[in-house]
Amino acid sequence: MTSDPHAALYRAGGTVSVLNSILFFNNNSRQQIAGTVVATFSDIQGGFAGEGNIGFNPIFDDQLAIVPPSPGIDAGDPDSAYNDVFPPGLGDSRNDLGYTGGPNGVLTVPEPDSWLYTAGAVLALACLARRGRGLPRES
């Protein structure tokens, strides 16, 4: 999730887990996560405690997909269940961070009326809505 004036993720109750995700450029580049959250193998601006987390500029294209030389390439959970598909995966088979990585990676962000909901695209949905692209409608 990017480009939100508030924290990218806020937990007020329940359990929230973040995996293979990118949370950057929100909250005026301050704290990206508020509340108690478990995050692993993610790129979180300012850093965040958790196995495999990094805190480096993800290097996006104009559709918020990571591009070389992004530190998010091959930085996801090394479990083979999360391996990339090619395309859109970059680097080796290890999961890339963001919506283009992993077994449900998508090549491009579809137009709002044709969204294919995949685990990797969830954060991109909210982000694009904030950029004026609108939320997808249920059919």
N, C-alpha and C positions, 0 to 999 in steps of 0.2 A: 504494500500500500504506500502510496506517495502523495504528496501535494495536498495534505489536509492541514488546516490551521490548528488542529487539536492532536492529541496523541493518536497514533495509528491504531492502537489497541487499548481498550480500557476494560478491566475486569472488575465488576462490582459484586459478583457472587458466582458460585458454581466453579467448574473447572475449565480452564482454557489452556490448550496446548498449541504451540506453533512449531511447525516442522518444514524445512526446505523453503523458507519464505524470505521475503525482502521487506523490511519496514524502514523506509528512508525518506527524508525531506518532508516530514510532517512536523506539526507543533513548532513551526519556525526553527526547525533543525535542533530542537531540544529533545527531551526525553520522548522516546517513541512508544513506550509501554507504561501504562499506569495500572496499578493493582498487582495482584499475585498471579503470575503467568509462568508456565514452564515453556521455555523456548530452546530448541536444539537445532543444530545444523541450519542456522539462519543468518542473514546479514542484517544487523540491526544497528542503525546509526547511533554512535556514542558507545557501542558495545553493550552486551547483556550477558550475564552469567548463564552458562549452559553448554553442554557438550557440543563441540563443533561450531559454535557461533563465531562470527567475524563481525567487524565493524568498519568496513571499507566502502567507499563510493562504488555502487554496483555497476556503473557505466551502462546506461540504457539507450535504446534507440527511441524514436518518437512514439512508439507504441508500448513503451515500458518493458520491452524484452531486453534481457542482457545481451551484450555484444562483446566480442574480443576487444581488449584484454581484460574483461570483467573478472574480478576475484570470485564471482559467483559460479563460474564455469567449473564443473566437477567438484563443487564444495558442499553438495548435499549429503544426506545420510548415505553411507557406503553400503548399506544393506541392498543386495541385488534386487529386492522387491521394488526399489525406487529407481532402478536404472532408467536412463533416458531412452527414448525412441529417436530414430534419425530419419528425416529431420523432425523436429526442430532442434534436437539436442546438439550441444557444442562439445568440443574436446573429446574425451573418452566416454565410456558407457556410464561412468558414475554420474548420478543425478546432478543437474544444474539447479541453481536456486531460481525461484520465480515461476511464473505460469507456463513458461516454455519447457521446463525441466520435468523429468520423471516420466513414468509410463503413460500419463494422461496429458502430456505436453501438447500445446496447440501451436500451430505454425504462426498464425496471426490472430490478432484480436478481431473476432467477427463483429459485424454490425449488430446493434442492439436487438433487432428483431430476429436474429438467427443465432443467438447464443447457444453454445454447447456447454453445458455445465460440467466441469471437471474439477477434481480436487485442486489442481494446480492453478485454476483460473479464478478461484473465489476472491482473492485479494485484488486482482485486477478489476473485477466488476465494480467494487466500491470506488476504486481509484478513478476509473474512467467516468463514472457518474459525476464525480466532482470536477472533471475536466470538461463538462458540458456535453458528454456523449449520451447521457440518459441511461436509465436502467432498462434492462430487457423486460418485456412484458410476458406474462404467462400466456400460453396458448390454450 
